[in-house]
């Protein structure tokens, strides 16, 4: 049996509508779960039903820390990109 014909038949018989339906349904249920969990979190937060750890008292310190961390991570990503470019040009020349 020819290898390409065998591969075609293997792809045809291993997949099918059942696999496509299960992938679509699985993706639908996972995304539905994520959307409903985020919506329920914000509903419970608005109704003040969550523990106190989810409600911040001082709102000034955390955004500054997050801003600094994001700048440090952006700089590290830039350095990683420079390293990639340098390695590419070193391998070419």
C-alpha positions as CSV (number, residue, x, y, z in Angstrom):
1,X,0.0,0.0,0.0
2,X,1.3,3.4,-0.9
3,X,2.4,5.6,2.1
4,X,0.4,8.7,1.0
5,X,-2.7,6.6,0.5
6,X,-2.2,5.0,3.9
7,X,-1.8,8.4,5.5
8,X,-4.9,9.8,3.8
9,X,-7.0,6.8,5.0
10,X,-5.5,7.1,8.5
11,X,-6.5,10.8,8.7
12,X,-9.9,10.1,7.3
13,X,-10.8,7.3,9.7
14,X,-9.2,8.7,12.8
15,X,-11.1,12.0,12.7
16,X,-14.6,12.5,11.6
17,X,-17.6,14.4,12.7
18,X,-17.5,13.0,16.2
19,X,-14.1,14.4,16.9
20,X,-15.1,17.8,15.4
21,X,-18.3,17.9,17.5
22,X,-16.5,17.0,20.7
23,X,-13.8,19.7,20.1
24,X,-16.5,22.3,19.3
25,X,-18.5,21.3,22.4
26,X,-15.5,21.2,24.6
27,X,-14.4,24.6,23.5
28,X,-17.9,25.9,24.0
29,X,-18.2,24.5,27.6
30,X,-14.8,25.7,28.6
31,X,-15.4,29.3,27.4
32,X,-18.9,29.2,28.9
33,X,-17.4,28.2,32.3
34,X,-14.8,31.0,32.1
35,X,-17.3,33.6,31.2
36,X,-19.7,32.6,33.9
37,X,-17.0,32.4,36.5
38,X,-15.8,35.9,35.8
39,X,-19.4,37.2,35.7
40,X,-20.2,35.5,39.0
41,X,-17.1,37.0,40.6
42,X,-18.0,40.5,39.7
43,X,-21.7,39.9,40.7
44,X,-20.6,38.7,44.1
45,X,-18.1,41.5,44.4
46,X,-20.8,44.1,43.7
47,X,-23.2,42.4,46.2
48,X,-20.4,42.4,48.9
49,X,-20.5,38.6,49.3
50,X,-16.8,38.0,48.9
51,X,-14.1,37.9,51.6
52,X,-12.4,41.1,52.6
53,X,-9.2,40.2,50.7
54,X,-10.9,41.0,47.4
55,X,-11.7,44.6,48.5
56,X,-8.7,47.0,48.6
57,X,-8.5,49.8,51.1
58,X,-5.5,51.8,49.9
59,X,-5.5,52.0,46.1
60,X,-2.3,54.0,45.7
61,X,0.4,51.5,46.4
62,X,-0.6,48.5,44.2
63,X,-0.8,50.3,40.9
64,X,2.6,51.9,41.3
65,X,4.1,48.5,42.1
66,X,2.3,46.9,39.1
67,X,3.5,49.7,36.9
68,X,7.1,49.3,37.9
69,X,6.9,45.5,37.5
70,X,5.4,45.9,34.0
71,X,8.3,48.3,33.0
72,X,10.9,45.9,34.3
73,X,9.3,43.0,32.4
74,X,9.0,45.1,29.2
75,X,12.7,45.9,29.5
76,X,13.6,42.2,30.0
77,X,11.5,41.4,26.9
78,X,13.4,44.0,25.0
79,X,16.7,42.5,26.1
80,X,15.5,39.0,25.1
81,X,14.6,40.4,21.7
82,X,18.0,42.0,21.3
83,X,19.6,38.7,22.2
84,X,17.5,36.9,19.6
85,X,18.5,39.4,16.9
86,X,22.2,39.2,17.8
87,X,22.1,35.4,17.8
88,X,20.4,35.5,14.4
89,X,23.0,37.8,12.9
90,X,25.8,35.9,14.4
91,X,24.6,32.7,12.9
92,X,24.1,34.3,9.4
93,X,27.5,36.0,9.2
